[in-house]
């Protein structure tokens, strides 16, 4: 037991999201779902190696790692906000008499807010790391990545013709327009329906990515409403072998800052499709809350 154990804001955590009492005691953090944050716990005494992160609500927050400093006087906890809600975060002693209780009864309150911007103009941007490639339709110049091209061919089969390297992220921007009962990607522009991507050609086009992308590669579909076409997105995912994250709502046709996408915000109604079936052998939209926990491995970063 130590009266000197306390929480310290990690340098990477925004000051605006950290709350202190008048005494200076750091007691509360706020962040949005699907983000990763770090929290430091320090003491003047050496803390046992059996300490690790704990919470009363693992449905809201998960611990990705717990790192002890060489001198044993600091633990850095890496937290993942899995869903909106409230939780307490604390150290726990895995070798103690109460392995799930808070060490010294010191608790940090964590409030996780839903990732939904108040308006399209305030949407949160997800940073894409690694090798990135974007294809913008002629009338939707939205994304600016490591390699960015404007699709100007009448042949959809040439969609990835200018792709270089083995990307970790492929982003497509185009108008999503309903044809019959299905939303299609008008990659040649809204006035060029003959070059659209739909159910009849999506597999042929996306199959070209097999073996030409990184082992962990995500396809991001920034076409208005394309995420509502589950069959299209499933075919794109299975044909490419890549997870597909698609917007099921209308996106604002504007230029995004370099290196980011605007799809991973509930304003966009993002949906995740995986190339492998679920436990029932089906291919339904999957949990973004689970997938984003591995964002470091997939080389993207969701803002706090």
Buried (B, 14 or more C-beta within 10 A) or exposed (E): EEEEBBBBBBEEBEEEBBBEEEEEEBBBBBBBBBBBBBBBBBBEEEBEEEBBBBBBBEEBBBBBEBEBEEEBBBBBBBBBBBBBBBBBBBBBBEEEEEEEBBBBEBBBEBBBBEBBBEEBEEBBBBBBBBBBBBBBBBBBBBBBBBBBBBBEEEEBEBBBEBBEBBBBBBBBBBBBBEEEEBBBBBBBBBEBEEBBBBBEBBBEBBBBBEEEBBEBBBBBBBBBBBBBBBEBBBBBBBBBBBBBBBBBBBBBBEEBEEBBBBBBBBBBBBBBBBBEEEEEEEBEBBEBBEBBBEBEEBBBBBBB
